[in-house]
Amino acid sequence: MIFKVFYQDNKTEVPVREKTSAMYVQADAERDVRLKLKDRSINIEYIQKVDEAHHEYEKQNEDFKVLEI
């Protein structure tokens, strides 16, 4: 499955919507995503499971990359 992870780059700052970034991660469950990203210094705001229609839409973006950690 593919998950979209919304996060802030700095773990120590208060989250600000304008600074939110997103990445796509291949994992079996949300818990696996958190385990894969635990050693990164990011503040995870939300993890969203990407369904097939959403995945097809996002693949149209040339910057779309799925992290396989």
PDB file of N, CA, C and O in Angstrom:
ATOM      1  N   MET A   1       0.836  -1.176   0.000  1.00  0.00           N
ATOM      2  CA  MET A   1       0.000   0.000   0.000  1.00  0.00           C
ATOM      3  C   MET A   1       0.884   1.244   0.000  1.00  0.00           C
ATOM      4  O   MET A   1       2.044   1.210   0.409  1.00  0.00           O
ATOM      5  N   ILE A   2       0.310   2.316  -0.460  1.00  0.00           N
ATOM      6  CA  ILE A   2       1.010   3.592  -0.468  1.00  0.00           C
ATOM      7  C   ILE A   2       0.294   4.542   0.492  1.00  0.00           C
ATOM      8  O   ILE A   2      -0.933   4.632   0.512  1.00  0.00           O
ATOM      9  N   PHE A   3       1.097   5.240   1.280  1.00  0.00           N
ATOM     10  CA  PHE A   3       0.577   6.199   2.244  1.00  0.00           C
ATOM     11  C   PHE A   3       1.160   7.576   1.954  1.00  0.00           C
ATOM     12  O   PHE A   3       2.333   7.701   1.601  1.00  0.00           O
ATOM     13  N   LYS A   4       0.335   8.605   2.104  1.00  0.00           N
ATOM     14  CA  LYS A   4       0.783   9.984   1.976  1.00  0.00           C
ATOM     15  C   LYS A   4       1.000  10.510   3.381  1.00  0.00           C
ATOM     16  O   LYS A   4       0.094  10.486   4.215  1.00  0.00           O
ATOM     17  N   VAL A   5       2.213  10.987   3.634  1.00  0.00           N
ATOM     18  CA  VAL A   5       2.590  11.461   4.959  1.00  0.00           C
ATOM     19  C   VAL A   5       2.728  12.978   4.905  1.00  0.00           C
ATOM     20  O   VAL A   5       3.542  13.513   4.152  1.00  0.00           O
ATOM     21  N   PHE A   6       1.932  13.655   5.705  1.00  0.00           N
ATOM     22  CA  PHE A   6       2.026  15.108   5.844  1.00  0.00           C
ATOM     23  C   PHE A   6       2.909  15.378   7.059  1.00  0.00           C
ATOM     24  O   PHE A   6       2.684  14.828   8.137  1.00  0.00           O
ATOM     25  N   TYR A   7       3.913  16.226   6.873  1.00  0.00           N
ATOM     26  CA  TYR A   7       4.875  16.439   7.955  1.00  0.00           C
ATOM     27  C   TYR A   7       5.467  17.843   7.919  1.00  0.00           C
ATOM     28  O   TYR A   7       5.370  18.567   6.927  1.00  0.00           O
ATOM     29  N   GLN A   8       6.084  18.194   9.045  1.00  0.00           N
ATOM     30  CA  GLN A   8       6.849  19.433   9.178  1.00  0.00           C
ATOM     31  C   GLN A   8       8.327  19.037   9.228  1.00  0.00           C
ATOM     32  O   GLN A   8       8.676  18.012   9.815  1.00  0.00           O
ATOM     33  N   ASP A   9       9.184  19.837   8.620  1.00  0.00           N
ATOM     34  CA  ASP A   9      10.614  19.523   8.579  1.00  0.00           C
ATOM     35  C   ASP A   9      11.300  19.640   9.929  1.00  0.00           C
ATOM     36  O   ASP A   9      12.286  18.950  10.186  1.00  0.00           O
ATOM     37  N   ASN A  10      10.791  20.502  10.790  1.00  0.00           N
ATOM     38  CA  ASN A  10      11.432  20.733  12.080  1.00  0.00           C
ATOM     39  C   ASN A  10      10.544  20.219  13.201  1.00  0.00           C
ATOM     40  O   ASN A  10       9.416  20.678  13.380  1.00  0.00           O
ATOM     41  N   LYS A  11      11.066  19.268  13.946  1.00  0.00           N
ATOM     42  CA  LYS A  11      10.292  18.636  15.018  1.00  0.00           C
ATOM     43  C   LYS A  11      10.068  19.554  16.221  1.00  0.00           C
ATOM     44  O   LYS A  11       9.142  19.338  17.003  1.00  0.00           O
ATOM     45  N   THR A  12      10.910  20.573  16.372  1.00  0.00           N
ATOM     46  CA  THR A  12      10.843  21.415  17.566  1.00  0.00           C
ATOM     47  C   THR A  12       9.959  22.642  17.401  1.00  0.00           C
ATOM     48  O   THR A  12       9.631  23.296  18.391  1.00  0.00           O
ATOM     49  N   GLU A  13       9.563  22.971  16.170  1.00  0.00           N
ATOM     50  CA  GLU A  13       8.723  24.143  15.939  1.00  0.00           C
ATOM     51  C   GLU A  13       7.248  23.775  15.954  1.00  0.00           C
ATOM     52  O   GLU A  13       6.869  22.628  15.718  1.00  0.00           O
ATOM     53  N   VAL A  14       6.435  24.767  16.233  1.00  0.00           N
ATOM     54  CA  VAL A  14       4.987  24.592  16.197  1.00  0.00           C
ATOM     55  C   VAL A  14       4.566  24.395  14.735  1.00  0.00           C
ATOM     56  O   VAL A  14       5.012  25.149  13.871  1.00  0.00           O
ATOM     57  N   PRO A  15       3.712  23.396  14.435  1.00  0.00           N
ATOM     58  CA  PRO A  15       3.287  23.180  13.048  1.00  0.00           C
ATOM     59  C   PRO A  15       2.543  24.381  12.471  1.00  0.00           C
ATOM     60  O   PRO A  15       1.666  24.956  13.116  1.00  0.00           O
ATOM     61  N   VAL A  16       2.908  24.746  11.249  1.00  0.00           N
ATOM     62  CA  VAL A  16       2.274  25.831  10.513  1.00  0.00           C
ATOM     63  C   VAL A  16       1.849  25.252   9.169  1.00  0.00           C
ATOM     64  O   VAL A  16       2.660  24.649   8.466  1.00  0.00           O
ATOM     65  N   ARG A  17       0.598  25.430   8.816  1.00  0.00           N
ATOM     66  CA  ARG A  17       0.048  24.815   7.609  1.00  0.00           C
ATOM     67  C   ARG A  17       0.864  25.138   6.361  1.00  0.00           C
ATOM     68  O   ARG A  17       1.042  24.277   5.500  1.00  0.00           O
ATOM     69  N   GLU A  18       1.349  26.345   6.259  1.00  0.00           N
ATOM     70  CA  GLU A  18       2.100  26.752   5.061  1.00  0.00           C
ATOM     71  C   GLU A  18       3.440  26.036   4.935  1.00  0.00           C
ATOM     72  O   GLU A  18       4.022  26.004   3.851  1.00  0.00           O
ATOM     73  N   LYS A  19       3.930  25.468   6.016  1.00  0.00           N
ATOM     74  CA  LYS A  19       5.215  24.764   5.983  1.00  0.00           C
ATOM     75  C   LYS A  19       5.049  23.246   5.894  1.00  0.00           C
ATOM     76  O   LYS A  19       6.036  22.514   5.961  1.00  0.00           O
ATOM     77  N   THR A  20       3.839  22.777   5.747  1.00  0.00           N
ATOM     78  CA  THR A  20       3.599  21.345   5.676  1.00  0.00           C
ATOM     79  C   THR A  20       4.083  20.796   4.336  1.00  0.00           C
ATOM     80  O   THR A  20       3.797  21.353   3.276  1.00  0.00           O
ATOM     81  N   SER A  21       4.816  19.700   4.410  1.00  0.00           N
ATOM     82  CA  SER A  21       5.291  18.994   3.224  1.00  0.00           C
ATOM     83  C   SER A  21       4.617  17.633   3.173  1.00  0.00           C
ATOM     84  O   SER A  21       3.958  17.219   4.126  1.00  0.00           O
ATOM     85  N   ALA A  22       4.789  16.943   2.055  1.00  0.00           N
ATOM     86  CA  ALA A  22       4.205  15.614   1.918  1.00  0.00           C
ATOM     87  C   ALA A  22       5.188  14.686   1.233  1.00  0.00           C
ATOM     88  O   ALA A  22       5.974  15.101   0.381  1.00  0.00           O
ATOM     89  N   MET A  23       5.126  13.418   1.622  1.00  0.00           N
ATOM     90  CA  MET A  23       5.903  12.381   0.963  1.00  0.00           C
ATOM     91  C   MET A  23       5.039  11.131   0.869  1.00  0.00           C
ATOM     92  O   MET A  23       4.073  10.969   1.614  1.00  0.00           O
ATOM     93  N   TYR A  24       5.395  10.272  -0.038  1.00  0.00           N
ATOM     94  CA  TYR A  24       4.671   9.017  -0.236  1.00  0.00           C
ATOM     95  C   TYR A  24       5.577   7.876   0.184  1.00  0.00           C
ATOM     96  O   TYR A  24       6.749   7.825  -0.189  1.00  0.00           O
ATOM     97  N   VAL A  25       5.014   6.954   0.973  1.00  0.00           N
ATOM     98  CA  VAL A  25       5.801   5.848   1.498  1.00  0.00           C
ATOM     99  C   VAL A  25       5.072   4.542   1.217  1.00  0.00           C
ATOM    100  O   VAL A  25       3.862   4.434   1.413  1.00  0.00           O
ATOM    101  N   GLN A  26       5.831   3.552   0.755  1.00  0.00           N
ATOM    102  CA  GLN A  26       5.304   2.204   0.522  1.00  0.00           C
ATOM    103  C   GLN A  26       5.424   1.437   1.834  1.00  0.00           C
ATOM    104  O   GLN A  26       6.517   1.324   2.388  1.00  0.00           O
ATOM    105  N   ALA A  27       4.306   0.906   2.336  1.00  0.00           N
ATOM    106  CA  ALA A  27       4.303   0.147   3.589  1.00  0.00           C
ATOM    107  C   ALA A  27       3.047  -0.720   3.657  1.00  0.00           C
ATOM    108  O   ALA A  27       2.116  -0.553   2.870  1.00  0.00           O
ATOM    109  N   ASP A  28       3.041  -1.647   4.615  1.00  0.00           N
ATOM    110  CA  ASP A  28       1.887  -2.532   4.793  1.00  0.00           C
ATOM    111  C   ASP A  28       0.789  -1.901   5.635  1.00  0.00           C
ATOM    112  O   ASP A  28      -0.390  -2.201   5.447  1.00  0.00           O
ATOM    113  N   ALA A  29       1.174  -1.019   6.571  1.00  0.00           N
ATOM    114  CA  ALA A  29       0.197  -0.393   7.469  1.00  0.00           C
ATOM    115  C   ALA A  29       0.749   0.945   7.958  1.00  0.00           C
ATOM    116  O   ALA A  29       1.934   1.238   7.798  1.00  0.00           O
ATOM    117  N   GLU A  30      -0.129   1.747   8.554  1.00  0.00           N
ATOM    118  CA  GLU A  30       0.280   3.056   9.073  1.00  0.00           C
ATOM    119  C   GLU A  30       1.385   2.908  10.114  1.00  0.00           C
ATOM    120  O   GLU A  30       2.307   3.722  10.168  1.00  0.00           O
ATOM    121  N   ARG A  31       1.291   1.884  10.926  1.00  0.00           N
ATOM    122  CA  ARG A  31       2.310   1.649  11.951  1.00  0.00           C
ATOM    123  C   ARG A  31       3.682   1.429  11.315  1.00  0.00           C
ATOM    124  O   ARG A  31       4.687   1.919  11.829  1.00  0.00           O
ATOM    125  N   ASP A  32       3.729   0.703  10.209  1.00  0.00           N
ATOM    126  CA  ASP A  32       4.985   0.471   9.502  1.00  0.00           C
ATOM    127  C   ASP A  32       5.581   1.774   8.972  1.00  0.00           C
ATOM    128  O   ASP A  32       6.799   1.953   8.975  1.00  0.00           O
ATOM    129  N   VAL A  33       4.719   2.679   8.518  1.00  0.00           N
ATOM    130  CA  VAL A  33       5.183   3.983   8.048  1.00  0.00           C
ATOM    131  C   VAL A  33       5.870   4.717   9.192  1.00  0.00           C
ATOM    132  O   VAL A  33       6.967   5.250   9.027  1.00  0.00           O
ATOM    133  N   ARG A  34       5.222   4.743  10.351  1.00  0.00           N
ATOM    134  CA  ARG A  34       5.804   5.430  11.513  1.00  0.00           C
ATOM    135  C   ARG A  34       7.138   4.799  11.919  1.00  0.00           C
ATOM    136  O   ARG A  34       8.079   5.511  12.269  1.00  0.00           O
ATOM    137  N   LEU A  35       7.220   3.474  11.873  1.00  0.00           N
ATOM    138  CA  LEU A  35       8.469   2.794  12.215  1.00  0.00           C
ATOM    139  C   LEU A  35       9.576   3.125  11.214  1.00  0.00           C
ATOM    140  O   LEU A  35      10.730   3.304  11.603  1.00  0.00           O
ATOM    141  N   LYS A  36       9.235   3.205   9.938  1.00  0.00           N
ATOM    142  CA  LYS A  36      10.224   3.513   8.910  1.00  0.00           C
ATOM    143  C   LYS A  36      10.740   4.943   9.020  1.00  0.00           C
ATOM    144  O   LYS A  36      11.887   5.221   8.670  1.00  0.00           O
ATOM    145  N   LEU A  37       9.897   5.848   9.505  1.00  0.00           N
ATOM    146  CA  LEU A  37      10.273   7.264   9.567  1.00  0.00           C
ATOM    147  C   LEU A  37      10.731   7.723  10.946  1.00  0.00           C
ATOM    148  O   LEU A  37      11.038   8.901  11.126  1.00  0.00           O
ATOM    149  N   LYS A  38      10.784   6.821  11.923  1.00  0.00           N
ATOM    150  CA  LYS A  38      11.066   7.232  13.301  1.00  0.00           C
ATOM    151  C   LYS A  38      12.452   7.840  13.492  1.00  0.00           C
ATOM    152  O   LYS A  38      12.630   8.665  14.388  1.00  0.00           O
ATOM    153  N   ASP A  39      13.434   7.463  12.685  1.00  0.00           N
ATOM    154  CA  ASP A  39      14.778   8.001  12.862  1.00  0.00           C
ATOM    155  C   ASP A  39      15.003   9.316  12.114  1.00  0.00           C
ATOM    156  O   ASP A  39      16.094   9.881  12.179  1.00  0.00           O
ATOM    157  N   ARG A  40      14.000   9.801  11.417  1.00  0.00           N
ATOM    158  CA  ARG A  40      14.102  11.099  10.742  1.00  0.00           C
ATOM    159  C   ARG A  40      13.637  12.194  11.704  1.00  0.00           C
ATOM    160  O   ARG A  40      12.782  11.966  12.560  1.00  0.00           O
ATOM    161  N   SER A  41      14.200  13.350  11.551  1.00  0.00           N
ATOM    162  CA  SER A  41      13.860  14.467  12.428  1.00  0.00           C
ATOM    163  C   SER A  41      12.717  15.280  11.817  1.00  0.00           C
ATOM    164  O   SER A  41      12.887  16.442  11.447  1.00  0.00           O
ATOM    165  N   ILE A  42      11.550  14.639  11.721  1.00  0.00           N
ATOM    166  CA  ILE A  42      10.368  15.314  11.174  1.00  0.00           C
ATOM    167  C   ILE A  42       9.207  15.165  12.148  1.00  0.00           C
ATOM    168  O   ILE A  42       9.176  14.246  12.966  1.00  0.00           O
ATOM    169  N   ASN A  43       8.263  16.079  12.046  1.00  0.00           N
ATOM    170  CA  ASN A  43       7.056  16.041  12.864  1.00  0.00           C
ATOM    171  C   ASN A  43       5.911  15.559  11.969  1.00  0.00           C
ATOM    172  O   ASN A  43       5.413  16.316  11.135  1.00  0.00           O
ATOM    173  N   ILE A  44       5.499  14.317  12.140  1.00  0.00           N
ATOM    174  CA  ILE A  44       4.428  13.756  11.321  1.00  0.00           C
ATOM    175  C   ILE A  44       3.092  14.301  11.813  1.00  0.00           C
ATOM    176  O   ILE A  44       2.740  14.150  12.983  1.00  0.00           O
ATOM    177  N   GLU A  45       2.358  14.932  10.912  1.00  0.00           N
ATOM    178  CA  GLU A  45       1.055  15.495  11.244  1.00  0.00           C
ATOM    179  C   GLU A  45      -0.067  14.497  10.987  1.00  0.00           C
ATOM    180  O   GLU A  45      -0.966  14.323  11.810  1.00  0.00           O
ATOM    181  N   TYR A  46       0.004  13.845   9.827  1.00  0.00           N
ATOM    182  CA  TYR A  46      -1.111  12.979   9.423  1.00  0.00           C
ATOM    183  C   TYR A  46      -0.601  11.969   8.401  1.00  0.00           C
ATOM    184  O   TYR A  46       0.249  12.288   7.570  1.00  0.00           O
ATOM    185  N   ILE A  47      -1.126  10.752   8.470  1.00  0.00           N
ATOM    186  CA  ILE A  47      -0.801   9.718   7.495  1.00  0.00           C
ATOM    187  C   ILE A  47      -2.104   9.269   6.848  1.00  0.00           C
ATOM    188  O   ILE A  47      -3.039   8.855   7.533  1.00  0.00           O
ATOM    189  N   GLN A  48      -2.157   9.354   5.527  1.00  0.00           N
ATOM    190  CA  GLN A  48      -3.366   9.041   4.771  1.00  0.00           C
ATOM    191  C   GLN A  48      -3.102   7.869   3.830  1.00  0.00           C
ATOM    192  O   GLN A  48      -2.137   7.887   3.065  1.00  0.00           O
ATOM    193  N   LYS A  49      -3.948   6.862   3.885  1.00  0.00           N
ATOM    194  CA  LYS A  49      -3.848   5.748   2.941  1.00  0.00           C
ATOM    195  C   LYS A  49      -4.317   6.248   1.576  1.00  0.00           C
ATOM    196  O   LYS A  49      -5.369   6.878   1.465  1.00  0.00           O
ATOM    197  N   VAL A  50      -3.531   5.964   0.544  1.00  0.00           N
ATOM    198  CA  VAL A  50      -3.841   6.429  -0.800  1.00  0.00           C
ATOM    199  C   VAL A  50      -4.590   5.324  -1.544  1.00  0.00           C
ATOM    200  O   VAL A  50      -4.070   4.223  -1.726  1.00  0.00           O
ATOM    201  N   ASP A  51      -5.815   5.631  -1.971  1.00  0.00           N
ATOM    202  CA  ASP A  51      -6.571   4.646  -2.740  1.00  0.00           C
ATOM    203  C   ASP A  51      -6.142   4.698  -4.209  1.00  0.00           C
ATOM    204  O   ASP A  51      -5.355   5.561  -4.598  1.00  0.00           O
ATOM    205  N   GLU A  52      -6.650   3.795  -5.004  1.00  0.00           N
ATOM    206  CA  GLU A  52      -6.219   3.664  -6.403  1.00  0.00           C
ATOM    207  C   GLU A  52      -6.482   4.933  -7.229  1.00  0.00           C
ATOM    208  O   GLU A  52      -5.626   5.342  -8.012  1.00  0.00           O
ATOM    209  N   ALA A  53      -7.639   5.549  -7.063  1.00  0.00           N
ATOM    210  CA  ALA A  53      -7.971   6.757  -7.826  1.00  0.00           C
ATOM    211  C   ALA A  53      -7.028   7.904  -7.458  1.00  0.00           C
ATOM    212  O   ALA A  53      -6.564   8.639  -8.329  1.00  0.00           O
ATOM    213  N   HIS A  54      -6.753   8.046  -6.177  1.00  0.00           N
ATOM    214  CA  HIS A  54      -5.838   9.090  -5.709  1.00  0.00           C
ATOM    215  C   HIS A  54      -4.435   8.826  -6.250  1.00  0.00           C
ATOM    216  O   HIS A  54      -3.743   9.752  -6.673  1.00  0.00           O
ATOM    217  N   HIS A  55      -4.022   7.575  -6.235  1.00  0.00           N
ATOM    218  CA  HIS A  55      -2.697   7.195  -6.733  1.00  0.00           C
ATOM    219  C   HIS A  55      -2.552   7.530  -8.219  1.00  0.00           C
ATOM    220  O   HIS A  55      -1.525   8.064  -8.637  1.00  0.00           O
ATOM    221  N   GLU A  56      -3.559   7.224  -9.004  1.00  0.00           N
ATOM    222  CA  GLU A  56      -3.523   7.534 -10.434  1.00  0.00           C
ATOM    223  C   GLU A  56      -3.440   9.041 -10.673  1.00  0.00           C
ATOM    224  O   GLU A  56      -2.727   9.495 -11.568  1.00  0.00           O
ATOM    225  N   TYR A  57      -4.165   9.803  -9.875  1.00  0.00           N
ATOM    226  CA  TYR A  57      -4.113  11.262  -9.987  1.00  0.00           C
ATOM    227  C   TYR A  57      -2.720  11.791  -9.657  1.00  0.00           C
ATOM    228  O   TYR A  57      -2.177  12.615 -10.393  1.00  0.00           O
ATOM    229  N   GLU A  58      -2.144  11.322  -8.555  1.00  0.00           N
ATOM    230  CA  GLU A  58      -0.836  11.806  -8.121  1.00  0.00           C
ATOM    231  C   GLU A  58       0.275  11.405  -9.091  1.00  0.00           C
ATOM    232  O   GLU A  58       1.257  12.134  -9.230  1.00  0.00           O
ATOM    233  N   LYS A  59       0.141  10.271  -9.756  1.00  0.00           N
ATOM    234  CA  LYS A  59       1.164   9.823 -10.703  1.00  0.00           C
ATOM    235  C   LYS A  59       1.294  10.770 -11.888  1.00  0.00           C
ATOM    236  O   LYS A  59       2.317  10.749 -12.572  1.00  0.00           O
ATOM    237  N   GLN A  60       0.298  11.591 -12.150  1.00  0.00           N
ATOM    238  CA  GLN A  60       0.356  12.554 -13.244  1.00  0.00           C
ATOM    239  C   GLN A  60       1.336  13.689 -12.950  1.00  0.00           C
ATOM    240  O   GLN A  60       1.812  14.353 -13.871  1.00  0.00           O
ATOM    241  N   ASN A  61       1.636  13.910 -11.685  1.00  0.00           N
ATOM    242  CA  ASN A  61       2.580  14.950 -11.280  1.00  0.00           C
ATOM    243  C   ASN A  61       3.997  14.429 -11.545  1.00  0.00           C
ATOM    244  O   ASN A  61       4.333  13.320 -11.128  1.00  0.00           O
ATOM    245  N   GLU A  62       4.818  15.208 -12.224  1.00  0.00           N
ATOM    246  CA  GLU A  62       6.168  14.756 -12.557  1.00  0.00           C
ATOM    247  C   GLU A  62       7.079  14.618 -11.347  1.00  0.00           C
ATOM    248  O   GLU A  62       8.093  13.925 -11.429  1.00  0.00           O
ATOM    249  N   ASP A  63       6.747  15.262 -10.212  1.00  0.00           N
ATOM    250  CA  ASP A  63       7.554  15.171  -8.994  1.00  0.00           C
ATOM    251  C   ASP A  63       7.132  14.019  -8.089  1.00  0.00           C
ATOM    252  O   ASP A  63       7.680  13.871  -6.997  1.00  0.00           O
ATOM    253  N   PHE A  64       6.180  13.206  -8.510  1.00  0.00           N
ATOM    254  CA  PHE A  64       5.656  12.118  -7.693  1.00  0.00           C
ATOM    255  C   PHE A  64       6.708  11.023  -7.547  1.00  0.00           C
ATOM    256  O   PHE A  64       7.197  10.480  -8.537  1.00  0.00           O
ATOM    257  N   LYS A  65       7.051  10.703  -6.283  1.00  0.00           N
ATOM    258  CA  LYS A  65       7.998   9.620  -5.973  1.00  0.00           C
ATOM    259  C   LYS A  65       7.487   8.897  -4.756  1.00  0.00           C
ATOM    260  O   LYS A  65       6.995   9.525  -3.818  1.00  0.00           O
ATOM    261  N   VAL A  66       7.597   7.584  -4.756  1.00  0.00           N
ATOM    262  CA  VAL A  66       7.231   6.774  -3.604  1.00  0.00           C
ATOM    263  C   VAL A  66       8.512   6.285  -2.959  1.00  0.00           C
ATOM    264  O   VAL A  66       9.341   5.651  -3.612  1.00  0.00           O
ATOM    265  N   LEU A  67       8.676   6.581  -1.674  1.00  0.00           N
ATOM    266  CA  LEU A  67       9.851   6.120  -0.932  1.00  0.00           C
ATOM    267  C   LEU A  67       9.667   4.668  -0.542  1.00  0.00           C
ATOM    268  O   LEU A  67       8.642   4.299   0.032  1.00  0.00           O
ATOM    269  N   GLU A  68      10.634   3.862  -0.844  1.00  0.00           N
ATOM    270  CA  GLU A  68      10.615   2.465  -0.422  1.00  0.00           C
ATOM    271  C   GLU A  68      11.748   2.292   0.566  1.00  0.00           C
ATOM    272  O   GLU A  68      12.883   1.994   0.194  1.00  0.00           O
ATOM    273  N   ILE A  69      11.420   2.483   1.821  1.00  0.00           N
ATOM    274  CA  ILE A  69      12.427   2.473   2.883  1.00  0.00           C
ATOM    275  C   ILE A  69      12.538   1.077   3.455  1.00  0.00           C
ATOM    276  O   ILE A  69      13.332   0.844   4.366  1.00  0.00           O
TER     277      ILE A  69
END
